[in-house]
């Protein structure tokens, strides 16, 4: 019996403990329609104070031109039907009313890139006794921004968030709430978490009125001035690419006899291709702006390709032999006269000067005519003879035969030396 009495006593306290709040909610809901604008005069607009609280810059997607933020959108307005005297209701000065119970402005992010467009989370509204209403829903916002990648990775981006009423027009007066905010910032950054890739330099904002189908709409533009941090790209992209370009230049100093001359340049070529692929993954597929670093890598690829061709030509010329190739006049002029002079090359006892091809050509022609005339006169005095195929073949194989004869002579000397040693050994034994 005692337990029953105690239970009824506790239940009585629970039922009647919030009588003031219950009466207040009942009185506020009486005659209230959430579809009605909270103004006593329908010709006047609703004054809404808007504040954007930035918490984190999550991602900057350069390829898809989308920026992701974690923000709180805070709205403040006055509702003339939500006023009461705290003394009549147990000194209650504020109430938490569920979302959808009161009127709410239809303010949206116009340049949203979210698949649901409005990604804010519905939360309770805080109503004060003076009629002021506070509504601050958090959300993860994705908005589109035109990102210029020309100076990547030393670029700065300026993007904006465009907020405004979707249907109310001049019936809603939207203002920026920038009280107690530092100069240069119109976003509230007291909860902001710094980003590792971008520095947030400034967040200016301005209010703009536009006309659409004869109706005046108020829009708020919140700008974000972002500057990319370049340490990561400098250590992983810029410095390696410069070293690869320098190694390509130093590759020309390697002698042709070294078998790694062409291999080094092909390796550099593939390395630059890898870096260019990394840039293409970051940059958007557009022709409006091409990153300077991508142009640098493309130019490096062209230079490396030309250097590979030059190395192949150098190796081919170096390993040519007078028995297999004959130097033309043009090759003689370019490599033995013009190129040494152009590269300021010298050799002991000789200084290269600017060649005069026409004069030399005339001298060569005159000397050729003299030689041909002398050869004709000699042929008149010498009985001509026919060359058979065996003699032509022998002319090309004479150097090889001379080498073989040299080896045989060496073996002959060795054989004589061994025979002398054997004779002495036999003589001593006897």
C-alpha positions as a printed Julia matrix, in Angstrom:
430×3 Matrix{Float64}:
   0.0     0.0      0.0
   2.85    2.37     0.79
   4.43    1.64    -2.56
   1.18    2.47    -4.39
   0.86    5.79    -2.57
   4.48    6.66    -3.4
   3.94    5.81    -7.1
   0.82    8.02    -7.3
   2.69   10.88    -5.62
   5.55   10.68    -8.16
   3.11   10.43   -11.06
   1.29   13.51    -9.82
   4.56   15.46    -9.79
   5.42   14.36   -13.32
   2.03   15.37   -14.67
   1.82   18.78   -13.03
   5.5    19.75   -12.96
   5.43   21.35   -16.51
   2.0    22.9    -16.37
   3.38   26.34   -17.23
   5.2    25.05   -20.31
   2.15   23.06   -21.38
  -0.09   26.12   -21.06
   2.44   28.21   -22.94
   2.64   25.76   -25.84
  -1.12   25.47   -25.96
  -1.57   29.2    -26.01
   1.1    29.69   -28.71
  -0.38   27.01   -30.98
  -3.86   28.43   -30.67
  -4.73   30.14   -33.94
  -1.23   29.65   -35.4
  -0.73   28.52   -39.0
   2.87   27.65   -40.11
   1.99   28.67   -43.66
   1.33   32.28   -42.62
   4.19   34.77   -42.76
   4.96   36.07   -39.24
   4.08   39.74   -39.87
   1.14   41.71   -38.57
   0.93   43.73   -41.82
   0.94   41.57   -44.95
   2.38   44.44   -47.04
   5.61   44.43   -45.0
   8.47   41.94   -45.57
   9.84   39.52   -43.0
  13.28   40.62   -41.84
  15.59   37.58   -41.68
  19.15   37.79   -40.37
  21.39   35.17   -42.01
  24.78   34.0    -40.7
  26.98   31.32   -42.24
  29.12   29.42   -39.71
  31.95   27.57   -41.47
  33.23   24.5    -39.67
  35.43   22.67   -42.2
  36.61   22.74   -45.8
  36.29   19.04   -46.63
  37.32   18.76   -50.26
  38.13   20.79   -53.36
  37.44   18.62   -56.4
  39.23   20.37   -59.26
  38.28   17.72   -61.79
  34.5    18.03   -61.2
  34.61   21.73   -60.15
  32.88   21.02   -56.81
  33.74   22.17   -53.26
  32.46   20.37   -50.15
  31.9    22.25   -46.85
  30.56   21.52   -43.38
  28.52   24.59   -42.36
  25.79   25.77   -40.04
  23.23   28.13   -41.55
  21.79   30.34   -38.83
  18.51   32.22   -39.35
  16.97   34.8    -37.03
  13.6    36.48   -37.43
  10.79   37.82   -35.3
   7.36   36.17   -35.04
   4.7    38.46   -33.58
   2.56   35.45   -32.51
   5.39   33.92   -30.47
   5.49   36.6    -27.76
   4.54   36.03   -24.13
   5.12   37.39   -20.66
   7.51   35.12   -18.73
   5.86   36.09   -15.4
   2.57   34.45   -16.47
   4.24   31.16   -17.4
   6.65   30.41   -14.58
   9.45   32.66   -15.87
   9.92   30.58   -19.03
  11.98   32.71   -21.43
  12.69   30.2    -24.25
  11.12   27.16   -25.87
  12.43   24.45   -28.2
   9.81   23.8    -30.86
  10.12   20.91   -33.35
  10.87   21.56   -37.0
   7.76   22.1    -39.13
   5.66   23.59   -36.34
   6.54   27.22   -37.12
   6.96   29.2    -40.3
  10.41   28.9    -41.89
  11.94   30.95   -44.72
  12.55   28.99   -47.94
  16.22   30.02   -48.24
  18.31   27.7    -50.41
  21.82   27.5    -51.82
  21.33   28.37   -55.48
  24.62   26.91   -56.77
  24.25   23.65   -54.87
  25.79   20.52   -56.44
  24.25   18.06   -53.96
  22.04   15.32   -55.34
  19.3    16.34   -52.83
  19.98   20.04   -53.47
  19.15   21.04   -49.85
  21.33   18.94   -47.55
  20.62   20.71   -44.24
  19.53   18.62   -41.26
  16.17   19.64   -39.69
  16.61   20.67   -36.04
  14.43   22.3    -33.4
  13.7    26.01   -33.41
  14.49   28.11   -30.35
  11.77   30.68   -29.6
  12.31   33.49   -27.06
   9.68   35.39   -25.11
  10.25   38.54   -27.17
   9.15   36.72   -30.32
  12.62   36.12   -31.82
  13.13   32.75   -33.5
  16.52   31.05   -33.93
  16.93   28.27   -36.47
  20.47   26.88   -37.1
  20.44   23.64   -39.12
  23.85   22.03   -39.83
  24.66   20.4    -43.15
  27.29   19.2    -45.59
  27.1    21.49   -48.6
  28.44   20.8    -52.06
  28.47   23.74   -54.43
  29.83   24.3    -57.91
  32.72   26.7    -58.51
  34.7    27.59   -61.61
  38.26   26.64   -60.63
  41.04   28.05   -62.79
  44.02   25.67   -62.93
  46.32   27.87   -65.01
  48.84   28.55   -62.23
  48.52   25.17   -60.52
  50.0    24.4    -57.99
  50.66   28.09   -57.2
  47.04   29.06   -57.73
  44.47   31.04   -55.77
  40.75   30.36   -56.07
  37.8    32.63   -55.34
  34.46   30.84   -55.01
  31.09   31.98   -53.76
  27.95   30.55   -52.16
  24.72   32.11   -53.38
  21.8    32.1    -50.9
  18.34   33.46   -51.44
  14.61   32.92   -51.06
  13.17   30.6    -53.68
   9.62   32.04   -53.86
   9.01   34.92   -51.41
  10.78   37.65   -53.37
  10.22   41.1    -51.88
   8.11   39.57   -49.07
  11.35   38.5    -47.41
  14.12   40.96   -46.54
  17.33   38.96   -46.22
  20.25   40.57   -44.37
  23.81   39.46   -43.52
  24.41   38.95   -39.81
  28.06   40.06   -39.36
  27.98   41.27   -35.77
  31.23   40.65   -33.83
  33.01   39.24   -36.9
  36.63   40.24   -37.71
  37.39   42.54   -40.62
  37.6    40.78   -43.98
  35.44   37.87   -42.86
  31.68   37.68   -43.2
  31.6    33.99   -42.28
  31.76   32.94   -38.66
  35.08   31.04   -38.24
  35.04   30.38   -34.49
  34.61   26.62   -35.12
  36.67   26.44   -38.31
  39.16   23.55   -38.66
  42.12   24.55   -40.91
  42.54   22.62   -44.14
  45.85   20.9    -45.0
  45.77   21.79   -48.71
  44.28   25.31   -48.79
  44.62   28.44   -46.7
  41.45   30.49   -46.18
  42.56   34.09   -46.71
  39.25   35.97   -46.61
  35.48   35.44   -46.66
  33.83   38.65   -47.87
  30.11   38.83   -48.59
  27.64   41.26   -50.13
  23.91   41.62   -50.64
  22.4    41.94   -54.1
  18.86   42.54   -55.34
  17.86   41.05   -58.69
  14.64   41.09   -60.69
  13.03   37.9    -61.97
   9.71   37.95   -63.81
   8.76   41.31   -62.36
   9.6    40.32   -58.76
  12.54   41.59   -56.69
  14.63   38.85   -55.07
  17.35   39.42   -52.48
  20.48   37.28   -52.81
  23.47   36.9    -50.51
  26.92   36.1    -51.93
  29.51   34.63   -49.55
  32.95   34.51   -51.18
  35.85   32.27   -50.19
  39.4    33.3    -51.09
  41.51   30.12   -51.06
  45.27   29.79   -51.6
  46.86   26.41   -52.24
  49.71   25.25   -50.03
  52.61   24.37   -52.32
  55.02   22.42   -50.1
  53.61   19.01   -51.07
  53.66   19.75   -54.79
  57.09   21.37   -54.59
  58.68   18.33   -52.95
  56.87   15.67   -54.97
  56.37   17.32   -58.38
  58.49   20.42   -59.03
  61.89   19.35   -57.68
  61.86   15.86   -59.31
  60.82   17.3    -62.67
  63.66   19.86   -62.56
  66.19   17.15   -61.69
  64.94   14.99   -64.56
  65.34   17.89   -66.99
  68.88   18.56   -65.73
  69.81   14.89   -66.05
  68.56   14.98   -69.63
  70.94   17.87   -70.39
  73.83   16.12   -68.64
  73.09   13.0    -70.66
  74.66   14.68   -73.7
  78.0    14.77   -71.87
  78.12   10.97   -71.68
  80.45    9.36   -74.24
  78.9     7.37   -77.06
  80.86    4.26   -76.0
  78.76    4.22   -72.81
  75.82    1.96   -73.44
  73.48    3.87   -71.09
  73.28    7.11   -73.08
  70.0     6.34   -74.84
  68.69    4.34   -71.86
  69.01    7.36   -69.56
  67.02    9.59   -71.88
  64.29    6.98   -72.4
  64.0     6.63   -68.59
  63.64   10.4    -68.24
  61.01   10.36   -70.99
  58.92    7.76   -69.13
  59.31    9.66   -65.83
  57.96   12.87   -67.37
  55.05   10.88   -68.81
  54.2     9.69   -65.28
  54.21   13.27   -63.95
  52.03   14.44   -66.83
  49.55   11.68   -66.0
  49.42   12.88   -62.38
  48.62   16.42   -63.54
  45.89   15.17   -65.9
  44.23   13.37   -62.99
  43.92   16.63   -61.05
  43.14   19.08   -63.84
  39.59   19.21   -65.26
  39.11   17.9    -68.82
  38.61   21.34   -70.38
  40.41   23.51   -72.88
  39.57   26.81   -71.18
  42.62   26.76   -68.91
  45.67   24.52   -69.18
  48.0    24.31   -66.16
  51.44   25.82   -66.68
  53.01   22.73   -65.15
  51.22   20.55   -67.73
  52.62   22.73   -70.51
  56.07   22.4    -68.91
  55.82   18.6    -68.84
  54.55   18.54   -72.43
  57.47   20.7    -73.55
  59.85   18.44   -71.61
  58.42   15.43   -73.45
  59.06   17.12   -76.81
  62.63   18.02   -75.8
  63.27   14.5    -74.52
  61.92   13.02   -77.74
  64.21   15.24   -79.8
  67.18   14.39   -77.56
  66.52   10.68   -78.01
  66.48   11.14   -81.79
  69.72   13.19   -81.59
  71.36   10.48   -79.47
  70.35    7.77   -81.92
  71.75    9.78   -84.82
  74.98   10.41   -82.87
  75.42    6.71   -82.08
  74.7     5.77   -85.69
  77.28    8.25   -87.02
  79.87    7.34   -84.41
  79.89    3.66   -85.29
  80.13    4.19   -89.05
  83.32    2.96   -90.76
  85.01    4.14   -93.94
  84.7     0.61   -95.28
  80.92    0.7    -95.03
  80.02    4.39   -95.48
  81.26    7.37   -97.41
  81.0    10.89   -95.96
  79.06   13.22   -98.21
  79.96   16.84   -98.81
  77.0    18.04   -96.78
  77.95   15.87   -93.79
  81.56   17.07   -94.03
  80.44   20.69   -94.13
  78.0    20.37   -91.2
  79.98   18.2    -88.78
  83.56   19.15   -89.57
  83.25   22.83   -90.45
  80.04   24.55   -89.43
  79.15   22.69   -86.2
  82.64   23.0    -84.58
  82.62   26.73   -85.38
  79.08   27.16   -84.03
  79.9    25.3    -80.79
  83.16   27.28   -80.33
  85.25   24.12   -80.44
  89.03   24.15   -80.75
  91.74   21.58   -81.13
  95.51   21.92   -80.6
  97.09   23.91   -83.37
  93.84   24.72   -85.15
  91.07   27.27   -84.66
  87.77   26.81   -86.43
  86.49   29.79   -88.36
  83.24   30.51   -90.05
  83.18   28.23   -93.1
  82.63   29.54   -96.6
  80.98   26.72   -98.39
  80.78   28.33  -101.84
  84.47   29.2   -101.95
  85.48   25.77  -100.72
  83.17   24.16  -103.22
  84.84   26.06  -106.06
  88.3    25.08  -104.78
  87.18   21.45  -104.53
  85.86   21.56  -108.07
  89.14   23.07  -109.36
  91.23   20.51  -107.5
  88.9    17.77  -108.74
  89.35   18.92  -112.32
  93.14   18.95  -111.88
  93.13   15.49  -110.37
  90.88   14.16  -113.11
  93.11   15.68  -115.82
  96.23   14.2   -114.2
  94.49   10.85  -113.89
  93.53   10.91  -117.57
  97.11   11.7   -118.59
  98.43    8.88  -116.42
  95.92    6.47  -117.86
  97.15    7.27  -121.33
 100.65    6.14  -120.42
  99.56    3.07  -118.43
  98.08    0.08  -120.14
  94.55   -0.44  -118.83
  93.73   -3.76  -117.22
  90.5    -5.43  -116.23
  89.55   -6.21  -112.62
  87.98   -9.55  -111.98
  85.5   -10.24  -109.2
  88.09  -12.01  -107.08
  90.27   -8.91  -107.04
  87.32   -6.7   -105.99
  86.51   -9.06  -103.15
  90.19   -9.22  -102.14
  90.36   -5.44  -101.92
  87.7    -5.44   -99.19
  89.2    -8.4    -97.33
  92.83   -7.24   -97.33
  92.64   -5.68   -93.82
  91.26   -8.88   -92.35
  93.93  -10.95   -94.1
  96.59   -8.65   -92.71
  95.28   -9.25   -89.19
  95.34  -13.02   -89.73
  98.93  -12.82   -91.03
  99.9   -10.85   -87.95
  98.45  -13.54   -85.69
 100.33  -16.26   -87.62
 103.6   -14.37   -87.25
 103.02  -14.13   -83.52
 102.34  -17.86   -83.34
 105.56  -18.49   -85.39
 107.66  -16.57   -82.89
 106.01  -18.44   -80.02
 106.65  -21.77   -81.77
 110.36  -20.96   -82.28
 110.68  -19.97   -78.62
 109.11  -23.25   -77.46
 111.31  -25.34   -79.8
 114.46  -23.67   -78.43
 113.38  -24.45   -74.88
 112.75  -28.1    -75.8
 116.2   -28.43   -77.43
 117.92  -27.04   -74.35
 115.94  -29.39   -72.1
 116.95  -32.44   -74.22
 120.6   -31.32   -74.39
 120.87  -30.94   -70.6
 119.23  -34.3    -70.03
 121.73  -36.11   -72.28
